[in-house]
């Protein structure tokens, strides 16, 4: 009995357990695609004003959301509150903007506009139906108090996001 006990104690350190980590990998492809349909352009109807309105010589940007899974995403569109690039400005710029549904691929999406939620420069839409929706985002920038914008190129960005619910 002593020999069996001694033999098992001698062999015990040589018995070891092995473990293996086995990864599980998956790829998720979004079912919400955002595309710029029309690039925006600022018109300059007054020395102190830049505007995307057609009446002011501008072009309103149009963003298309393509959703292949109904009721899984929110469209979140934020109009500019600053220039991403511009000449140096010595005074403040006042920003206004809005986003609206301008076209849909399904008649059931007609309620998106009435159900939108607006907070600050951001407009949120609940994309409850699969298909395509086009959003237009107007933007106006007014410089100082009747000050003229400095000559040069001005760029501002409309941020379009697709948020999974």
C-alpha positions as CSV (number, residue, x, y, z in Angstrom):
1,X,0.0,0.0,0.0
2,X,2.9,2.3,0.8
3,X,4.5,1.6,-2.5
4,X,1.2,2.4,-4.4
5,X,0.9,5.7,-2.4
6,X,4.5,6.6,-3.1
7,X,4.2,5.8,-6.8
8,X,1.1,7.9,-7.1
9,X,2.8,10.8,-5.4
10,X,5.8,10.5,-7.7
11,X,3.6,10.4,-10.8
12,X,1.1,13.1,-9.7
13,X,3.3,16.1,-10.7
14,X,3.7,14.5,-14.2
15,X,-0.1,14.4,-14.7
16,X,-1.2,17.7,-16.0
17,X,-4.4,19.1,-17.4
18,X,-4.5,20.8,-20.8
19,X,-7.0,23.5,-22.0
20,X,-7.6,25.0,-25.4
21,X,-9.3,28.3,-26.2
22,X,-11.5,27.9,-29.2
23,X,-12.6,31.2,-30.8
24,X,-16.0,31.7,-32.3
25,X,-15.9,34.4,-35.0
26,X,-18.7,36.1,-36.8
27,X,-19.1,39.0,-39.2
28,X,-22.1,41.3,-39.1
29,X,-22.9,43.4,-42.2
30,X,-25.1,46.4,-41.7
31,X,-28.5,46.4,-43.2
32,X,-28.6,50.1,-43.3
33,X,-26.6,51.9,-46.1
34,X,-26.2,55.7,-46.3
35,X,-25.4,57.3,-49.6
36,X,-25.1,60.9,-50.7
37,X,-27.4,61.4,-53.6
38,X,-26.8,65.2,-54.1
39,X,-23.9,67.2,-52.7
40,X,-24.9,70.5,-51.1
41,X,-23.7,73.9,-52.3
42,X,-23.9,77.2,-50.5
43,X,-25.3,80.2,-52.3
44,X,-24.2,83.6,-51.2
45,X,-27.3,85.8,-51.7
46,X,-26.1,88.5,-49.2
47,X,-22.5,89.3,-48.1
48,X,-23.3,88.0,-44.6
49,X,-25.3,84.9,-45.6
50,X,-24.6,81.4,-47.0
51,X,-27.6,79.2,-47.8
52,X,-28.4,75.9,-49.5
53,X,-31.8,77.2,-50.5
54,X,-32.4,77.2,-54.3
55,X,-33.8,80.8,-54.0
56,X,-30.5,81.8,-52.6
57,X,-28.4,80.1,-55.4
58,X,-27.7,77.1,-53.3
59,X,-28.3,73.3,-53.6
60,X,-29.8,71.3,-50.8
61,X,-27.9,68.1,-50.1
62,X,-29.9,64.9,-50.3
63,X,-29.0,61.7,-48.4
64,X,-30.5,58.3,-49.1
65,X,-30.9,55.6,-46.5
66,X,-31.4,52.0,-47.8
67,X,-32.7,49.7,-45.1
68,X,-33.2,46.0,-45.7
69,X,-34.4,45.1,-42.2
70,X,-37.5,46.9,-41.0
71,X,-37.8,48.4,-37.5
72,X,-34.1,47.9,-36.7
73,X,-32.6,51.3,-37.2
74,X,-32.9,55.0,-36.5
75,X,-31.8,57.6,-39.1
76,X,-30.1,60.5,-37.3
77,X,-29.2,63.5,-39.4
78,X,-27.4,66.5,-38.0
79,X,-27.1,69.8,-39.9
80,X,-23.9,71.8,-39.6
81,X,-23.1,74.0,-36.6
82,X,-19.6,74.9,-37.8
83,X,-17.5,75.0,-40.9
84,X,-15.2,72.0,-41.4
85,X,-13.0,74.3,-43.5
86,X,-13.1,78.1,-44.2
87,X,-11.0,81.2,-44.2
88,X,-10.2,82.7,-40.8
89,X,-13.3,84.4,-39.3
90,X,-13.1,87.1,-36.6
91,X,-16.8,87.0,-35.6
92,X,-19.4,84.4,-34.7
93,X,-21.6,82.5,-37.2
94,X,-25.3,81.8,-36.5
95,X,-26.4,78.5,-37.9
96,X,-29.9,77.2,-38.8
97,X,-30.9,74.1,-40.6
98,X,-33.5,71.4,-40.9
99,X,-34.0,67.9,-42.3
100,X,-37.1,66.5,-44.0
101,X,-38.2,63.4,-45.8
102,X,-38.3,64.2,-49.5
103,X,-39.0,60.9,-51.2
104,X,-39.6,57.2,-50.2
105,X,-39.7,53.9,-51.9
106,X,-42.8,52.7,-50.0
107,X,-46.1,54.6,-49.3
108,X,-46.1,53.4,-45.7
109,X,-43.0,55.5,-45.0
110,X,-45.1,58.7,-45.4
111,X,-45.5,58.9,-41.6
112,X,-41.7,59.3,-41.1
113,X,-41.9,63.1,-41.5
114,X,-44.8,63.6,-39.0
115,X,-43.1,61.2,-36.4
116,X,-39.6,62.8,-36.6
117,X,-37.9,64.0,-33.4
118,X,-35.9,67.2,-33.6
119,X,-33.4,68.2,-30.9
120,X,-31.0,71.0,-31.6
121,X,-29.5,70.6,-35.1
122,X,-30.3,66.8,-35.1
123,X,-33.4,65.2,-36.6
124,X,-34.1,61.5,-35.8
125,X,-36.4,59.2,-37.9
126,X,-37.6,55.7,-36.9
127,X,-37.0,53.6,-40.0
128,X,-39.9,51.1,-39.4
129,X,-40.2,49.9,-43.0
130,X,-37.6,48.2,-45.2
131,X,-36.8,50.3,-48.3
132,X,-35.2,53.6,-49.4
133,X,-35.8,57.0,-47.9
134,X,-34.4,60.3,-49.1
135,X,-33.7,63.2,-46.7
136,X,-32.9,66.8,-47.6
137,X,-31.0,68.9,-45.1
138,X,-31.1,72.7,-45.5
139,X,-28.4,74.8,-43.9
140,X,-27.9,78.6,-43.5
141,X,-25.0,80.4,-42.0
142,X,-25.2,84.1,-41.1
143,X,-21.9,85.9,-40.2
144,X,-21.7,88.4,-37.4
145,X,-24.1,91.4,-37.5
146,X,-24.3,92.3,-41.1
147,X,-20.7,91.5,-41.7
148,X,-19.4,90.2,-45.0
149,X,-18.0,86.7,-45.2
150,X,-14.3,86.7,-46.1
151,X,-13.6,85.6,-49.7
152,X,-12.7,81.9,-50.0
153,X,-14.0,78.4,-49.9
154,X,-16.4,77.3,-47.2
155,X,-17.3,73.7,-46.4
156,X,-19.7,72.3,-43.8
157,X,-20.7,68.7,-43.1
158,X,-24.2,67.1,-42.7
159,X,-23.6,64.1,-40.4
160,X,-25.8,61.2,-41.4
161,X,-25.9,58.2,-39.0
162,X,-27.7,54.9,-38.9
163,X,-28.2,53.8,-35.3
164,X,-29.1,50.2,-34.6
165,X,-32.1,49.9,-32.1
